[in-house]
Every structure is written in structure tokens, then in C-alpha cells.
Amino acid sequence: MTKFVIVTGGVVSSLGKGIAAASLAAILESRGLKVTMLKLDPYINVDPGTMSPFQHGEVFVTEDGAETDLDLGHYERFISAKMRKANNFTTGQIYESVLRKERRGEYLGKTVQVIPHITNEIQAFIERGAHAAWGDQTDVAIVEIGGTVGDIESLPFLESVRQMSLRLGRGSCCFIHLVLVPYLPSAGELKTKPTQHSVQKLREIGIYPDALLCRADRRIPDDEREKISMFSNVSPDAVISVWDVDSIYKIPAMLESQQLDAIVVDKLNLNVPKADLSRWADIVFAQENPMQTITIGMVGKYMTLTESYKSLIEAVNHAGLHTRTHVEIKFIDSEDIESEGTDMLKRLDAILVPGGFGKRGTEGKIRAIQFAREYQVPYLGICLGMQLAVIEFARHCAGLENANSTEFDSKTDTPVIALITEWLNAGGKLETRSANSDLGGTMRLGSQRCPIQPHTLAHSIYGDEVNERHRHRYEVNQNYVAQLVQAGLKISAQTPKEKLPEMIELPSHPWFIGVQFHPEFTSTPREGHPLFTSYVQAALAYKQSKSEKQVKTAS
């Protein structure tokens, strides 16, 4: 029978519940357990797909095409289970499901209420998500509840897990509460009162934590842990200090050294071997002992909130781990290029243009792409970054001076990038996409297999086939492909049925690739990702060639 670990948060948000939960999952997996994870979001949006990156950060996409919370990216980076749509749900989805049942008459005319109907639906969603990855073989499902204790939005979720723990019985659930222990410089001490109040609020709901994860900017002394223990009715050994570290990949060892996994295993009556965190030790060693350094310029428009590119930043750093390279990412606002020019790009070892939506800053990105093409700087364009590379090539190499995307100019007379009006979705249903369609759930989403042309740079990286996740509405217009190819653009991969370009490259360039998909979603610190590893290796080669040229010039 599947056991559950419920992770809640208190005092303030953004303390790192997702990282803490994922780190615990990694430890449990190293003990031989099949572990999966769920994220319960209390907001009413059906999914984060239409939410601003400034509001929500990155939207993570699963293999089955769900737009989910960015914490699911952390989950996949820490454990081997692949997340599915069922691993993340919101208040909006719960109410939508209950209302559909009510309209169908499934409640037999009863008054539909938060208790029991909403709470029962939440429990059903939790149990469905727990079996999405491993089926009935799931040993432990870690359930992270978004928000903080005391939020009115979170109450139905907390009530649901309380009911679930009673229904499943002793040894079925373990509750972990993550709280802030602030340090006040004026007083010169850590303050435990916020933790005490947060645990008190949780106990009022009927949930008694088995362990506390106490976040602070420093290690929490034993006397403070004992104080927290006394006022929270939690064993001193279960008051875990979680201090700030320079790498999230150090957290599994931090938690394991304080026996958090032993507390969980004991509470859930699991008989499993001790943890083996040697893989994570190797990752941390590689991270702390690089043999070389490169600088990559990421040109975008959400540069003030790097959470918008969380998976991408991690993927680049994973490539650094596997090449023993310290990758310094320089975040460049594309509007600065529009106003100040491209001089800021001259000291970079590679240029990357990530995905995005909207017209703002696109001309600056195009100028950065032109700089990368003309000066032979390694270039990687992801989703929008590929589309803009096609526009740049069309304007400056294929004689299509007015080339544009209908996303930026609906009346352009040279729409090299445009909406696809019809295609078959995964279920075989013909759908229509237009500028007037709803935004939510109207993109090409999820994994799609695609053959790769032989004798291409893409083939040397991926082999015969690529299978990556998508999140976009616009595609390369097939009416212009022949003209672009004749001018020198290489379509190295395209979908087998619709013939939509998936990867482009420039044979005349040492390393220039654009991809319509999002490879960052499948990168992990354990295996890295072949595309990003090749990209970092190209940046290293470019940096070496620059150094050699400088030496020759000096001599």
C-alpha cells in the first residue's frame, strides 16, 4: 500500500518547500523506494499556463502535456519518476471537477458542500496522482501543499489530508512542516516565536507534525531546537535545521545527516536499507571543482525574475557539471540591446535566446542572433529563440526583408512564423487554432517524437530521433521553408506527419541550433542533457579559439 508524506509550510511562502520535499524524495529513493511527488496549488486558476511569469515563475511542462507548477521541475531533477498531469492540481481543477459531477447529477440532488464533496475530491485526486508514475508499485508519495498554514485558500487541502490520514490509519501518513526561523540582527538572535505560532495553527486544524524543517540563514543551535521542540510538542531529534547553502544539491545530504529520512521511514513502518547518497556527493564535487569557466549570455525580457527560466538555468548548469565547467550566466535584457547596441555581447562565449511570448524586446533578440551568426558565436535558440532565428535568417540571408511573425505583426506580408490553423492533437481530434482562441490549453504541449536528418549537428547530438516537450502556438510557415533552405538554412528535424520544423541549424556556422521544443525540461543533474552539454563544449571551443587568436595577434 502506498504511504504518504505531507509537506506543509508556515510563516511565509517561498521558503523552499519544493526543494526540501524533492530532497527528501531523493533520499528515500536512494533507500530503494519507488517515490513520486504531488504539488497541490490553492489558487483558483485551472493551471499556471496563462499566469504571468512575474506572478508565478516558470511553467513546467510534463511529458503528457500538462502546464504545471515549477516545483514539478525540481521533482524530476531530484528523482527518477516522470511527472504527469495528475501530479499537480489546483483549487480551480477541483471545483471544475465537482461542478461537472453536479451538473451530471452524480450527487443525486444533494447539496454540494466543501465538506464532504470538495475534500473527498481532493483525496481522490491525491490518490490518483500517487499512482500516476509507478502505478500500484508506488511506495511513497510526497504531497506538497502550496501556500502557508493560515491561508483561507489552503484550508480545504489541509482538511483533506487530515481526513485522509484518519481514513488510511496509523503508519500511513507522515506530516512535515517547514517554517521560518528568522535572525534579527538588532537582537543578535534567532526568533522561534513564528515557528511556535505556525505549529499551533496547524494543530488547531487537527494536524500534528512529525518533523519540523526550520529554515534559517544559519545553523540553528541545539538550545533553540530544544525550545522549538518544547513549544511545538515535536521531538528534539525531529526539529531539523535547514540553513542556507550555495547549492540545492547539498540539501539531500544535509537532511540525511540529521536523520530526516529515518524519522519518515520509522513513522511509515518501512523496512528499507540505509541511504546511499554517493551520486549526490559526486554532483556536489563536480560543482565545487570546475576545471574551466565560460560566460553565456541569456537574452530575454524576464531578466529581473530569473525564476521564469528556472529549468533552463538548471540545464545549463547541469551541462557545466558534466564538462567540469563553471558556467557564468549573464542575463541580458533584450530591450537594452535595442537601445545600446550589441557591444555588450562581445565578451560572451555563447549566446542563448530562451522561449517567451509577446512582441516586447524581440528586435533586440534578433540583433543578438544576427551577432551570433555573423561573428560565429555558439548560439542556442529555444522555442521563440528558434522562431526569431528563422526571422533573422529570412531578413538578412534569404532576401525576405519584411519577414516577421504574426504574433508580433498580424498584418505582416511575410509571415515566416504563423499560427497553424489546424492539426491533429494526441487524441486524434481535429482542433482549430486562431488569434481569437482561448489562451489556456491551446498550445502544442507535451512530448513528441521526431526523426532527425543524418549528417547534421543535431544527429551528432541526439542520434536518429528526438523526443522533447513542447509549449508553443506558433510554427515556422511551411510556405517559406523551401526559400529558407535554398538560402542555406538546414531543417535538421521536422514532425513526421505535419512536417513542422522542429530543429534548424546553419552548416556554415560552427554551432548554431534552434529548437522548437523545450529541452531544458528533461535535463537532470544526474544525467545532464546532450544538447546543453554539446552547447557548453562549443562555448569552450569558441573561448579557446579566441584566446589563440589573441596570442597570435600579440606575437
C-alpha positions in Angstrom: 0.0 0.0 0.0 1.2 3.5 -0.9 2.3 5.6 2.1 2.1 9.4 2.1 4.4 12.2 3.3 2.5 15.5 3.6 4.7 18.7 3.4 3.2 21.9 4.6 4.6 25.4 5.1 4.2 28.2 7.6 5.1 31.8 8.4 5.9 32.9 4.8 6.0 31.4 1.3 9.0 30.8 -0.9 11.0 29.1 1.8 11.8 26.2 -0.4 9.1 23.5 0.3 9.6 22.1 -3.2 13.3 21.7 -2.8 13.0 20.3 0.7 10.3 17.8 -0.4 12.3 16.8 -3.5 15.5 16.3 -1.4 13.6 14.0 0.9 12.3 12.1 -2.1 15.9 11.7 -3.4 17.0 10.3 0.0 14.1 7.8 0.1 14.7 6.8 -3.5 18.3 6.1 -2.6 17.0 3.7 0.0 15.4 1.6 -2.7 11.8 3.0 -2.5 9.7 3.9 -5.5 8.8 7.5 -4.8 6.6 10.0 -6.6 5.5 13.6 -5.7 2.5 15.8 -6.0 2.0 19.6 -5.8 -1.4 20.9 -4.6 -1.8 24.6 -5.5 -4.6 26.5 -3.7 -5.2 29.2 -6.4 -8.4 29.1 -8.5 -6.6 29.2 -11.9 -7.1 25.9 -13.7 -3.4 25.8 -14.4 -0.5 28.2 -14.4 -0.5 28.3 -18.3 -2.0 31.8 -18.6 -0.3 33.3 -15.5 2.4 35.9 -15.9 6.0 34.7 -15.2 6.3 37.7 -12.8 3.3 36.2 -10.8 4.2 32.6 -10.9 7.6 32.0 -12.3 8.3 29.3 -14.9 5.6 27.0 -16.2 6.9 23.4 -16.2 5.5 21.1 -18.9 5.1 17.3 -18.3 5.5 14.6 -20.9 1.7 14.2 -21.2 1.4 17.9 -22.0 0.3 19.5 -18.7 1.2 23.0 -17.8 2.2 22.8 -14.1 3.9 24.5 -11.2 7.7 24.9 -11.5 8.2 22.6 -8.4 7.5 19.6 -10.7 10.7 20.5 -12.4 12.5 20.2 -9.1 10.8 16.9 -8.6 12.1 15.4 -11.9 15.6 16.8 -11.3 15.8 15.0 -7.9 14.1 11.7 -8.5 13.6 9.3 -11.4 9.8 9.4 -11.6 8.3 11.3 -14.5 5.6 13.7 -13.5 2.2 13.6 -15.2 -0.8 15.9 -15.3 -2.2 14.1 -12.2 0.9 15.2 -10.2 -0.2 18.8 -10.0 -3.7 20.1 -9.4 -5.3 23.4 -8.3 -8.4 24.5 -6.4 -9.7 25.5 -9.8 -9.4 22.0 -11.1 -11.1 20.5 -8.0 -14.1 22.8 -8.2 -14.3 22.3 -12.0 -14.5 18.6 -11.5 -17.0 18.8 -8.7 -19.2 21.1 -10.7 -19.2 18.8 -13.7 -20.3 16.0 -11.5 -23.1 18.1 -10.0 -24.3 19.0 -13.5 -24.4 15.3 -14.4 -26.4 14.5 -11.4 -23.8 12.3 -9.7 -24.6 13.7 -6.3 -28.2 12.6 -6.6 -29.6 16.1 -5.8 -27.7 16.6 -2.6 -26.4 20.0 -1.5 -22.8 20.2 -2.7 -20.5 21.4 0.0 -16.9 21.9 0.8 -17.1 19.1 3.2 -17.5 16.3 2.1 -17.6 16.9 -1.6 -14.6 19.2 -2.2 -12.5 17.4 0.4 -13.4 14.0 -1.0 -12.5 15.1 -4.5 -9.1 16.4 -3.3 -8.4 13.0 -1.7 -9.4 11.2 -4.9 -7.0 13.5 -6.9 -4.2 12.8 -4.4 -4.6 9.0 -4.7 -4.8 9.2 -8.5 -1.7 11.3 -8.6 0.1 9.0 -6.3 -0.2 6.2 -8.8 0.5 8.2 -12.0 4.2 7.3 -12.2 4.6 3.8 -10.8 1.0 2.6 -10.6 0.3 0.3 -7.7 4.1 -0.1 -7.1 4.4 3.3 -5.6 5.9 3.0 -2.1 5.8 6.6 -1.0 4.0 9.7 -2.4 5.2 13.0 -1.1 2.4 15.6 -1.2 3.4 19.3 -1.1 0.6 21.7 -0.2 1.2 25.2 -1.6 0.7 28.4 0.4 1.1 28.7 4.1 -0.9 27.4 7.1 -3.5 30.1 7.9 -4.3 31.0 4.3 -8.0 30.5 3.8 -7.3 29.1 0.3 -5.3 26.2 1.8 -7.9 25.1 4.4 -9.7 22.5 2.1 -6.4 20.9 1.2 -5.3 20.7 4.9 -8.7 19.3 5.9 -8.5 16.7 3.2 -5.1 15.3 4.2 -6.2 15.3 7.8 -9.2 13.2 6.9 -7.1 11.0 4.7 -4.6 10.2 7.5 -7.5 9.1 9.7 -9.1 7.0 6.9 -5.9 5.3 6.0 -4.9 4.6 9.6 -1.7 4.5 11.7 1.5 4.3 9.8 0.0 5.5 6.5 0.9 9.3 6.7 3.8 11.4 7.9 3.4 15.2 8.3 6.4 17.5 7.8 6.0 21.2 8.4 8.5 23.8 7.0 8.8 27.1 8.8 11.0 30.2 9.0 13.2 30.9 12.0 14.3 34.5 11.4 17.5 36.0 12.7 17.1 39.6 14.0 20.4 41.5 13.8 19.2 44.1 16.2 18.6 41.5 18.9 21.5 39.3 17.8 19.5 36.1 18.0 17.2 33.7 16.2 13.5 34.1 16.9 11.4 30.9 17.4 8.1 32.5 18.1 6.9 32.5 14.4 7.6 28.7 14.3 5.6 28.2 17.5 2.6 30.1 16.2 2.7 28.3 12.9 2.7 24.9 14.5 0.0 26.0 16.9 -2.2 27.0 13.9 -1.5 23.6 12.2 -2.5 21.7 15.4 -5.7 23.8 15.6 -6.6 22.3 12.2 -6.0 18.8 13.6 -2.6 18.1 12.1 0.3 17.2 14.3 3.7 17.4 12.6 6.1 14.5 12.9 9.0 16.7 11.9 9.8 20.4 11.6 12.1 21.8 8.9 13.4 25.0 10.3 14.7 27.4 7.6 17.2 30.0 8.7 20.2 31.8 7.2 22.5 29.8 9.6 22.5 26.6 11.6 20.0 26.5 14.5 21.8 25.8 17.8 20.7 22.8 19.9 19.2 25.1 22.6 17.0 26.8 20.1 15.9 23.4 18.6 15.1 22.2 22.1 13.0 25.3 22.7 11.1 24.8 19.4 10.6 21.1 20.4 9.1 22.0 23.8 6.6 24.6 22.5 5.7 22.5 19.4 5.4 19.1 21.0 7.8 17.7 18.4 10.8 15.5 19.4 14.1 17.5 19.5 15.6 15.0 17.0 12.7 15.8 14.7 13.5 19.6 14.7 15.7 19.7 11.6 17.9 22.7 10.9 17.8 23.8 7.2 20.3 26.6 6.7 21.2 28.5 3.5 23.6 26.7 1.2 25.2 27.7 -2.1 23.8 24.7 -4.0 20.4 23.0 -3.8 22.1 19.7 -4.5 23.7 19.8 -1.0 20.3 19.6 0.7 19.8 15.8 0.5 23.0 15.2 2.5 22.0 18.0 4.9 18.7 16.4 5.6 20.1 12.8 5.7 22.8 13.8 8.2 20.0 14.9 10.6 18.1 11.6 10.1 15.0 13.1 8.5 14.6 10.0 6.3 14.9 7.7 9.3 12.1 9.7 11.0 9.9 9.2 7.9 10.8 5.6 7.5 10.0 4.8 11.1 6.7 6.7 11.1 5.6 4.8 7.9 6.8 1.4 9.2 9.1 0.8 6.2 11.9 -1.7 6.3 14.5 -0.5 3.8 18.3 -0.2 3.6 20.2 2.9 4.6 20.5 5.8 2.2 23.3 5.9 -0.4 23.9 9.5 -1.4 27.2 8.9 -3.3 25.6 10.1 -6.5 24.8 13.5 -4.9 28.2 13.7 -3.4 29.7 13.3 -6.9 27.4 16.1 -8.2 28.5 18.5 -5.5 32.1 17.6 -6.0 31.9 18.4 -9.7 30.1 21.6 -9.0 32.7 22.8 -6.5 35.7 21.7 -8.6 35.3 23.1 -12.1 38.3 23.0 -14.4 37.3 25.8 -16.7 35.0 28.8 -16.9 32.7 30.2 -19.7 30.2 33.1 -19.9 26.9 32.6 -21.6 24.6 35.5 -22.4 21.0 34.7 -21.9 19.0 37.3 -23.9 15.4 37.7 -22.7 12.8 40.0 -21.3 12.1 38.5 -17.8 15.7 39.1 -16.6 14.6 40.7 -13.4 12.9 37.4 -12.4 15.2 34.5 -13.2 12.6 32.1 -11.8 11.0 32.5 -15.2 13.9 30.4 -16.6 14.4 28.0 -13.7 14.7 24.8 -15.7 16.8 26.4 -18.4 19.3 27.8 -15.9 19.5 24.4 -14.2 20.0 22.7 -17.6 22.9 24.9 -18.4 24.4 24.3 -15.0 24.0 20.5 -15.4 26.0 20.7 -18.6 28.6 22.5 -16.6 28.7 19.7 -14.1 29.2 17.1 -16.8 32.0 19.1 -18.5 33.6 20.2 -15.2 32.9 23.8 -16.3 31.8 26.8 -14.2 29.1 28.4 -16.3 28.5 32.1 -15.6 25.2 33.2 -17.0 25.0 36.8 -17.9 21.3 37.9 -18.0 20.8 40.5 -20.7 17.6 42.4 -21.2 16.9 42.4 -24.9 15.5 45.9 -24.8 19.0 47.1 -23.7 20.3 45.7 -26.9 17.7 47.7 -28.8 18.8 50.9 -27.2 22.5 50.4 -26.6 23.6 48.1 -29.4 25.5 44.8 -29.4 28.8 45.8 -27.8 27.7 44.1 -24.6 27.8 40.8 -26.4 31.4 40.9 -27.5 32.9 39.2 -24.4 30.5 36.3 -24.4 31.5 32.7 -25.1 28.0 31.8 -26.3 24.5 33.3 -26.7 21.2 31.8 -25.8 17.7 33.1 -26.5 15.0 31.3 -24.5 11.3 30.9 -25.0 8.8 33.6 -24.4 5.6 35.3 -25.6 4.8 38.7 -26.9 6.4 41.4 -29.1 8.3 43.4 -26.5 12.1 43.0 -26.8 12.0 40.8 -29.9 14.0 43.1 -32.1 16.8 43.1 -29.5 16.8 39.4 -29.5 17.0 39.4 -33.3 20.0 41.6 -33.2 21.7 39.3 -30.7 21.0 36.3 -33.1 22.5 38.3 -36.0 25.6 39.0 -33.9 25.9 35.3 -33.1 25.5 34.3 -36.7 27.9 36.8 -38.2 30.6 36.5 -35.6 30.4 32.7 -35.4 29.5 32.7 -31.7 27.8 29.5 -30.5 24.1 30.0 -30.5 21.1 28.1 -29.0 17.6 29.3 -29.6 14.8 27.6 -27.7 11.1 27.9 -28.9 10.8 31.6 -29.5 14.6 31.7 -29.8 14.3 29.4 -32.8 11.5 31.3 -34.4 13.4 34.6 -34.1 16.5 32.9 -35.6 14.3 31.9 -38.6 13.1 35.6 -38.9 16.7 36.9 -38.6 17.9 34.5 -41.3 15.0 35.3 -43.6 15.6 39.0 -43.3 19.3 39.0 -43.8 20.2 35.9 -45.8 17.1 34.8 -47.7 16.0 38.2 -49.2 12.8 38.4 -47.1 13.4 41.9 -45.7 9.9 42.2 -44.1 10.0 38.7 -42.5 8.1 38.6 -39.2 5.8 36.5 -37.0 2.1 37.1 -37.0 2.4 37.1 -33.2 4.2 40.4 -33.4 2.5 41.8 -36.6 -0.8 40.2 -37.6 -0.7 42.1 -40.9 2.8 41.3 -42.0 3.1 40.4 -45.7 5.9 37.9 -45.0 4.7 35.7 -42.2 7.6 33.2 -41.9 6.3 32.4 -38.4 2.5 31.9 -38.0 -0.3 30.1 -36.2 -1.1 26.7 -37.6 -4.8 26.8 -38.1 -5.4 23.0 -37.9 -3.5 19.9 -36.8 -4.3 16.7 -35.0 -3.8 16.6 -31.3 -2.6 13.5 -29.4 -6.2 12.2 -29.2 -6.8 12.4 -32.9 -9.3 15.2 -32.7 -9.0 18.0 -35.2 -8.6 21.3 -33.5 -8.6 24.9 -34.7 -6.1 27.5 -33.5 -6.5 31.2 -34.3 -5.6 34.5 -32.8 -9.1 34.6 -31.2 -8.8 31.2 -29.4 -8.6 30.9 -25.7 -5.1 31.1 -24.3 -5.4 28.3 -21.8 -4.8 24.8 -23.2 -4.4 26.0 -26.8 -0.8 25.2 -27.4 1.1 22.3 -28.8 2.1 20.7 -25.4 4.0 17.6 -24.2 6.4 15.2 -25.8 6.5 14.4 -29.5 8.9 12.0 -31.2 10.6 13.3 -34.4 13.2 11.8 -36.7 16.5 13.6 -37.3 18.2 14.1 -40.6 21.5 12.2 -40.8 24.8 14.1 -41.3 23.6 17.0 -39.2 24.8 18.6 -36.0 21.5 17.6 -34.4 22.1 14.0 -35.4 25.5 14.0 -33.8 23.9 15.2 -30.5 20.6 13.2 -30.4 21.1 10.3 -32.8 18.2 9.2 -35.1 15.3 10.6 -33.1 14.4 13.4 -30.7 11.6 13.2 -28.1 11.2 16.5 -26.3 8.4 18.6 -24.7 6.6 21.5 -26.4 4.9 24.6 -25.3 4.1 27.0 -28.1 1.4 28.2 -30.5 3.4 29.5 -33.5 5.3 27.4 -36.1 7.6 28.0 -39.0 5.4 28.7 -42.0 5.9 25.9 -44.5 5.3 28.2 -47.4 8.7 29.8 -46.8 10.7 26.6 -45.9 12.0 26.0 -49.5 13.3 29.6 -49.9 15.0 29.4 -46.5 16.6 26.1 -47.2 17.8 27.3 -50.6 19.5 30.3 -48.8 21.4 27.9 -46.5 19.2 27.1 -43.5 19.2 23.4 -42.6 16.0 21.9 -41.3 17.6 19.0 -39.3 14.3 17.7 -37.8 10.6 18.0 -38.6 7.5 16.3 -37.4 6.7 13.1 -39.4 3.0 13.9 -40.1 2.6 17.7 -40.2 6.2 18.4 -41.5 6.6 21.2 -39.0 10.3 22.2 -38.5 11.5 21.1 -35.1 15.2 21.8 -35.3 17.2 24.2 -37.5 21.0 24.8 -37.9 23.5 26.6 -40.1 26.0 24.3 -41.7 28.2 27.4 -42.3 28.4 28.0 -38.6 30.5 26.1 -36.0 27.5 25.6 -33.6 24.1 27.3 -34.4 21.0 25.4 -33.4 17.3 26.4 -32.9 14.8 24.0 -31.4 11.0 24.4 -31.4 10.8 22.4 -28.2 12.0 22.9 -24.6 14.9 20.5 -23.9 15.5 22.1 -20.5 12.5 20.2 -19.1 14.3 16.8 -19.4 17.7 17.8 -18.1 18.8 16.4 -14.7 22.0 16.8 -12.6 22.4 13.1 -12.7 22.5 12.6 -16.5 22.7 16.1 -17.8 21.4 16.7 -21.4 23.2 16.0 -24.6 22.1 19.3 -26.3 23.3 21.5 -23.5 26.4 19.5 -23.0 27.3 20.0 -26.7 26.4 23.7 -26.4 28.8 24.2 -23.4 31.5 22.3 -25.2 31.1 24.6 -28.2 31.4 27.6 -26.0 34.6 26.2 -24.5 36.0 25.6 -28.0 35.0 29.2 -29.1 36.7 30.6 -26.0 39.8 28.7 -26.7 39.9 29.9 -30.3 39.5 33.5 -29.1 42.5 33.0 -26.8 44.6 31.6 -29.5 43.8 34.5 -31.9 44.7 37.0 -29.1 48.0 35.2 -28.6 48.8 35.3 -32.4 47.8 39.0 -32.5 50.0 39.8 -29.6 53.0 38.0 -31.1 
